[in-house]
């Protein structure tokens, strides 16, 4: 976006005052072409919000319903329904231009075609494997709006949330491996829309901490997990600190940064689990079979047990986290 946004701002006139919403920018995106004091960064990701807040930007996990914007920048996401919902929200709350930016791999071409079928859109500017274009706000895109919805399986999800169409098979496999007896406090790191936590709360546990960096996923989890023992945390699971040490951790950690596989994310989750667990606590984890987590597990835990997974996923129970001295 840093390559395209300055070029677009040479062609489109921003109103002289008023807030500018930037919806779902990527972590570390360069917004310096915009006046920082007028920018509101909107992202469901706690990590993204923290990064922009550290740079002095105003940040929120979602658009405030009672606020109008002089202009908006919509950063396209991989999920088509989520990108449409972002555009619907921007169109409804923007009095000036709505600028749309995205990589070709994020559907920039198909979204341009869809917008042209409904409103007047500028000629696109192509650069750095992406496109940027704009239209005037105020058009009715209500049919593109999205949010938490009750699915046929009886759970709530939303566009852009992991495994929005159904229960993730890896999480389903992990549930089958969990022990019949679970007690004390449990942390679900990267809880998503709450499938694992809902299952754990059928056990005689004291509390379950749902730790999730994606605000919309956590909103869905609040619909799906209504037990009073559940505690919800919008936070980066790799840095989250519990109010007290945890008896057990369950997790199906993410392993993608955008479209790129990044096993370091899973390793960071493993280190976080070891950090928050009690000395005799246990981690229950599922992961894709090919991911190289064995060294990280051996470094973080005294005992690592390979459970019966399947051809796609491995199941692990790790016990007694190792504590660093000094």
N, C-alpha and C positions, 0 to 999 in steps of 0.2 A: 504493500500500500504506500510506503514511503516514496516509491518511484512514480506512482500514479496520482496521488492526491494533490501535490503541488500543481501538476499540469491541469487537473480539473478545476482547481481554484483560480487558475488564470482565465478560464472560460466561463465559469458560473459566478454570479455575484452573490455573496453572502449578505444578508441583512446587517445593518450597521450595529445592531445590538440584539440582545436576547440570547438564550441558551442554545448551545449546539449539542445535540445528542450524538454520541458515537456508540453504536450498538454492536456488541460482541467482537471487539477487536481482539486479535491474537495477543498472547503474552509477549511483551516487549515491542509491540508495534510502535512505529514512530509517528506521533501525532503533532509534531512540531510545526507543521504547516498551518495549524489552527490556533487561534488565540486561547491559550491555556485557561485564562480566567473565565472564559465563557463555555468551556467544554464540560459536559457530564458524560463520563464513561459508564456504560451500562453493560455489565457482564454477569452471568450467573456463577462464574467461577471465582471462588474465594482467592485463589492464587493470582488471577488476573487483576482483580480489584485491589489487592494488597500492593501489587507492583505499581499500578498507576497512582494509587494513593501516596505511595512513597515519593513519587515524582511531583506531588502537589496538585493532582487532579481531583475533582469531585468524582465520587464513584457511588454506584448503587447496583444491587443485583438485578433489578428490573425497573422498567420505566414507571415513574410515578404517575398515577392516573389523572391527577389534577393539574398537571404541568403542560404548558404549551412550549413548543420549540421553534426557534427562528429557522433552524436548518437541522438536518439529520444526516449522519453517515451510517449506512448499513453495511456491515462487513459480512459477506455471505458465509454460511456455514455448510458443512458437508451434507447435513440432513435437509432435504428439500422442504419438508413441511415446516421445519424450524425457521428456515430462511424466509419462507412465505409469511409466517407469523410475525417475524421481525419487520418485514416490509409493511404488513397490515398495520402494525402498531405505529410505525414511523409515519405512514400516510395519515393516520387518524389524528396525530398529535403535532404535526409539523405544518407551520404556516408558509414556510418558504421551500427551498429546494430539498429534495431527498436524494442524496448521493449514494449510489450503490457501487461497492467495490468487491472484487473477488477474483480468485484464481480461476483459470479455465477448469481445473480439476474440481473446483467447488461449484460448478454449474453456472459460471458467469454468462456463458452464451445462451443457455436455455432460459435463464431468468430474464435476460434481455428480451428474448423472443416473447416470453409470457407477458412481460410488462408492456411491450409494444402493442399487444393485442387489446390492451385496456386503456392506456394513457399515452400522451405524447412523451417520447423519451429522446434525449439528446443522442447525437452520434457518439459511439463509444470511443474511448481512448485506450489503445492497447499498448501494454508495456510489461516487461518482466513476467511473461506467461500469465497475464491477467488482464482484466478490463475494468474500466470505471465509466459510469454514465449516470445521468440524473434526470429527474422529473419533478414537477411541482407537487407539493404535498396537498392533502385535502381530498384526494380521490377515495372512493368507497371500496375498500378491500376487505370488508368484514368477513367475506367467505373464506379468506385466507387466515383469519385469526386462529390462534391455537393456545392451549393451556392444558392443565391437568384434565384428563378424561377417564371415565370408568371404562375399562376394557372388558371384552366378553369373558375373560377368565376371572373377573371379579376384583381386579386390581387397577389402581390408577397409575397412568404414565402420561408423558407429554412429549411432543416433538423435540428431538435433540437429546433426550434422556437415554442412557445406555440401556439396551434391551427393551426398547419401548413397545415392541410388538408381542412380547411374551417372556416367560421365564427363561433366563439364560441357562443353557444346558450345563455349564460348568458349576453354577451356583446350585442347580438342582442335584448334581452329583455330590457336592459338598454336604448338602442337607442330609443325604442318605448315609453319609459317613459320620455324622456327629453322634456323640454318645447319647444314650437314653437319659442319663442323669447329668444335668448341668446345674451348677449352683453359683452363688456369688455374683460378681459383676462381670459383664461381658462387653467388649467393644467390637463393633462391626465397622472395620476400617474400609472406607469407600463403599458406604452402605447402599448407594443407588436409591432405588425407589422402595427399598425396605424388605425385599423377599427373605433374606437370611434372618434379619432381625425378627420378622413376624414369626418365623419358625422357632427361633430360640426362645421366644416369649411363651411358647407352649410348655417350656420347662420351668422348673421351680427356681428361677434365677432371681436375684435381688434387683438388678437393673441391667438394661442394655443401652449402651451409648452408640447412637447412630452418627458416625462421623462422615460427612460427605461435602466435597468442595463445590458441587454443582447445586445451586440454589433451587432450580426447578425440580431436580431429582429429590431434594429434601422436602419440597412442598408436596410432591407425590407421596413420599414416605409418610408424611403426617396424615395423609388420607388412609394409607394402607396399614399403618401401625398405630393403633389407638389405645393400646395398653398403657396404663399410667406409669408403668415401670420403664417406659421408653424415654430416653433423653436425646434431644436432637442438637447436633453441632454443625453449623455451617463453617467448615474449616478444612485446611489442608491436612489430610491424615498423616502426612510424613512429619509434621511439626506440632500436631495437636498434643496438648498435655491434659490428661484427665484429672479430675478433682482428687482422686486417690488411685493407687495402683490397681491394676485389673487382674482378675482371676483367669480369664480366657479371652483370646482374640480370634475372631473369624474374619476371613477376607478372601475375596476374589479380586486381586489387585489389577488395576489397569496396566497396560503395557504399550500404549500408543501415545505419542506426542503428535497430534494432528494425524497425518496419514503414515507417519514413520514409526516402526516398531522400536521401542526404547526400553530394553530390559532393566535399565537403571531405575525406572519408576517402581517396578516390583521389588528390586533390592532395597529401595528406600522404604517401602512399606514393611519389609521384613525387619529392617533396623528399627523402625518405629514400633512395631509389635514388641520386639525385645525390650525396648526402652520403657514401655508403659506397663508391662506385665510384672506381677509379683515374682519373687525369686523362684517359686515353684509353679508359676503359671504356664499355660500351654497355648500354642498357636495352632489353629486349624486353617489350612490354606488349600485352595485349588488354583491351578495354573495350567496354561497350555503346555503340552508335553515337551515342546522344543525349547522352552525358555530356560536359560542357564542360571537357575537360582540355587543350585546345590552348595556352591562355595559360600554364598551369602548366609544360607541357613546354618552351615557348619560353623561359620565365624560368629554367629549371633546366639546359638543355642548349644547347650551341652548334649542334648539327645535329639536326634532327628529320625523319625520313622516314616518310611515310604509306605503309604496305605495303598489299597487296591483302587487304582483309578481305571482308566480305559485307554483306548488307542489315541484319543484326542487330548485327554487331560490327566494330569498327575495330582494326587492327593497327598498332603503331607501333614503330619502332626509333629510339632517341635516343642520341646519341653525345657524348662529351666534356663532362662536367658542368662547369657554370660554378662557379667558386669565389668565395666572398665575400672581399673584401679587408678587412684590418684585424682 
